[in-house]
């Protein structure tokens, strides 16, 4: 349930409503807005009788919300969330962001070369994987903390914030020492213990959609992060598994406008993992922005033919520079 207060409701009236909710054995979550405060009611397993609340002073209306992702929903939070990473702002009203870099961190030289390439082409955030969840146990698994150091050094030299994936709770402290944004990958979207722990910190989080997850499951996973207090969440569509074998996954671009209707959180698209084909990354990046994505996440490697991971879907410097120049033209048509 969402309790909407009058625009002139006093702090004492808001507190009285919170007390009434908590007296019912439920959790009250105030949601300040530009014009009025709302109070989200959490913890109920069914319908909430609002008799004791709707006539309290300062209460305008009670709205019953049936969605399992209440904090993520626009019903609870009508205003769009803008996630800030230093001076960078991700969300409605701001130009789309470009996150770029190699799938895996391989060496300090490779990481620095990638950082220089993507920075020169106009990327805003540097990506690189230090811990790699691979399908086969004999594939390259990443450099661990050593890779994180290479990523941080490259990001600092290029003047860019960095993002990397976290796979386990045990990695949280070390990853937070180096990364500006934590990525939770598709395989961990429903690792609820990890989501809870990440939700208790205040690092921005990029949450990827699971390869077989419905939109409701995707948003419910984000709810775990917000329920623990971390509202700095960016959603990421990276393709879902279907019967079609011609691409690595099937990129569901319809999720972008739909999520923007359902949730206040920003959403970006990863066309590299979605398609698995270098030739498709550019056109699907532009399609994602036309669909309303708040950014894209693209794999870029100084020498894709020698990449230890996902070379077939990685752009080289020339290809990425061409893509960003096309995006700049597109953004002019889109009004940025």
N, C-alpha and C positions, 0 to 999 in steps of 0.2 A: 504494500500500500504506500502511496505517496500523499503526504499531508501538505497542502499548499497554504502558506500563511498570507494574510493581508499585507499589502505593501507597507503599511504603517505599523505592523506588529512590533511590539517592543521585545527587547531581549528577555525580559521576565516572562512574557507570554510564550515565547519560543521555548524557554526552559521548562515552563509548566507543561507544554505539550510533550516534550522529551520525557519528563518525569512520568507522565501518564502512560506513554508507550512502554517505558521500562517497567512500570508497575504491572503491566500485562505479561511480563516475562519476555519481551521482545527488545530488539536493539533499535535505537533511534540514531539516524545518521543525518545531521544537518547538511543541506546543500545550498550555500549562499548563492544568490543570483543578483543580476544588476538591478532588478526591480523589486524582487521579493525573495524571501527565504522559503525553501521547501524542506521537509523532513522525510527522509526515507525510512520505512519500517522494514526491518530485516529479521530473519529468524523464524518466520511463520511457516508452517507446513501446509496450511490451507487458508481458507477465507478468514479475514480479520474483521471482527465486529467493531465498527467505528463509532458505536453509540456513545462511548465515554469520551470521545475525542472531538467529534464534528461540531459540538456546541461550545467548545472551550473558547474563551476570548482570543481573538486574533486569527482564528482558523477560517480560511476562505472556503476550502473544499477538501474532500478526501477522494483520492483516485485509486481504485483497486487495480493493481498491476499483476498480471498472471505470468509474465515472462520469468524464467529462472535466472536471467542475468539482469538483475534490477539496477545495480550501480552502473553497469555498462550501458543501460538503456537510455534513450532520449526521454522516456517517460519520467525518469528520475532526474535527468540532467539535460534539459532542453538545449542549453548552450554548448556549442562545440568546444572540445578540449584542444588546446594548443600546447604541445610538448616542447619545452625549451631545453636545448643542449648548448650551454654557453650562450652565445649570441644568436644561434640558429633557432628558428621557430618552425615547427612542423605541425600543420593543420590548416583549417579554413582561414582564408584571408591572407595567406602567405604563399609565395611561389613554391612549387613542388621541389622537393629535395632530391638530390642524386647521391646515392650511396654506392661506392665502387671500390673494387680491389680484388685480389686473388681469392680463390676458394680456400687455399691453404697457404700458410706462412711457411716458406721453404728455407729462406736464408735472409740475413740482413740486407744483402745486396739486392735480392729479388724484391723484398718488401719496400726498400727505399726507391727502387726504380719504378715500382707500381705506384707508389705515393706521388712521385713527381709527374707521372703520366696522367693520373686521374685529376690531380690538382690543376695542372696546366689546362686540362680540357674543361674544367668548371665543376668538378664534383665537390660535394660539401662534406661528406663523411667518408673516412677510409675504412674498408672492411678487410678482414683476414681471419682465417680460422686457425686457432692454436690447438684445439681439441676437436678431432674430426670423427663424427659418428659414421662409420663406413659399413656398407652392407656385408663386405667380406672381412674377416679378421686379419687377413694377410695384406690388406691394402694399407697405404700410408695413413697413420693415425694422428699425425700432427706432432709439433715440437713441444707442446705443453708450455710451461712457464717461460722457457727460453724463447719460444715463438711470441709470447705476449710482450716480452722485452723488445723484440725486433719491431713489432707492430707499434708499440708506444713510441719508440725512437723515430720511426718513419713518420708517424702522425705529428710528432712534435716538430720535426724538421720541415714538414710540409704545412704546418699550421692548421691541422685538421683534427677534429674529434675522431675517435676510433670506436668501432663496434666489433665484438667477437662473440662467439657462441659459448654458452655455459651448458654443460651436460649433466653435472652432478652437484649436489649440495656441497660436497667437500671442496669443490673448486671455487666456491663463491667468494671467499676472502681474497684469494690470489687474483681472480679475474677482476674484481672490483678495484684492486690496486692499480691496474693498468688501463682498463676500458672505461670509456665515457658512456657507452650504451651496451646493455647486456642483450644478447640475442638468445631466445629460447626457440630451438628448432622444431621442425614438424614432428619428429619422433618423440619429442618431449612435451608436446602441447598438452597432453593429459597426464603428465607426471605431476600429480597434484601436490606431493610433498615439496618438490622443487618450486612449483608456483607459489606455494605459501611462503617459503623462505625468501624468495626473490621479492615477494610482495611486502615483506617487512623492511626492506631497504628502500632507499629513495633514488637509486640509479634509474634513469630512463630504461625502459624495456621494450624490445621489439619481439612480438609474439607471432610466430609463423603458424599458419593453419595446418593442421594435420592432413596427411595425404588422403585420408578417408573420412575426414570430419565434416559433419553438416555445419551450416552457419550457426545454428543454435548451440552446437557443441563448441564451436570456435569462440563464440561470445561468452559462453559459460566458463570457458577456460580463462578468459580475460577477467571474468568476475572474481576468480580466486585472487588475482593480483590486487584488484581494487578493494576487495573485502579485507585485505591485510593492511591497507592504507596507502598503497602505491598507485597513484592516479596517473603517473607519467608513462602511459602505455601506448605503443604504436602497434597496430595490427598489420600483418603482412600476408597477402595472398601469394602462394607459391605453386599453385597447381594442385590438382587432385588426381588420384588414380582412377582411371576408367578402363574400359575395354579397348581403347585405342592405343596401339603400340607404336604409331609413327612418331610420336613425340614422347619425351621422358615422362611428362604428366599432361593433363589437360588443364589449360589455363582458364579459370572460371572468372572472366572479367565482370560478369553480372553481379558478383559479390561486392564489387566496389560501390556502385550506387545504392545497392540494397543495404549494405552495412552503414553507409552514410545516412540512410533513412532510420535505421534501427538504433544506431549507437552514436554517441558523441565523440568517440575516439577516432583519431586520424588513422588512415589505412594507406599502405603503400603496396607495390606489386614487385615481385621478383620474377622477371621473365626468363632469367637464365636457368633456374631450376625447373621452371614450369615447362619450358620447351626442350631444353637439353641440346639445342641446335644453335650454333652461332649465327646462322643466316636468318633466324627468326627473332633474335633478341631485339634488334632495332625496331622492327615494325610493331612488335608486341609492347615494347616500351612506350612508343607513341600512342598506341591504342589504349594503354592503361591510363595515360594522362588525359586523353579525350574522355575516357569513362569517369574521370573525376578523382583518380588516385592522388594522394598528397605527396607522392614521390615514387621513385623506382630504386631497386637494388640490383646492380649489374656486376657480373664477374668480369674482371679485367686482369690480364696477366701480361708481363713484358714479352714473354715468348710462349704462347699457348701450346705449341707443339711439344715443349719440354715440361709442361705443368705436371706436377705429381698428382693432381686431382682436378677433374672436370675441365680438362683443356678443350674438349670439343664444344663446350658452351661458353667459353671465355673469349672476349674480344681482345684484340691487341691494341696498342696505343693509337694506331691510325684509325681502326674501326671505331674505337670509343670516341675519339675526337670528332669523327664524322657524325656519330650519333648525337653528341651534345650540341653540335652546330645545328643539326636538324631540329632538336628539341627547342633551342632558343627561338627559331622561327615559329615553331608550333605554339610556343607559349605566348607569342605576340598575338596570334589568332585567338587564343583562349583568354586574352585580356590581362595577362600578367606583365 
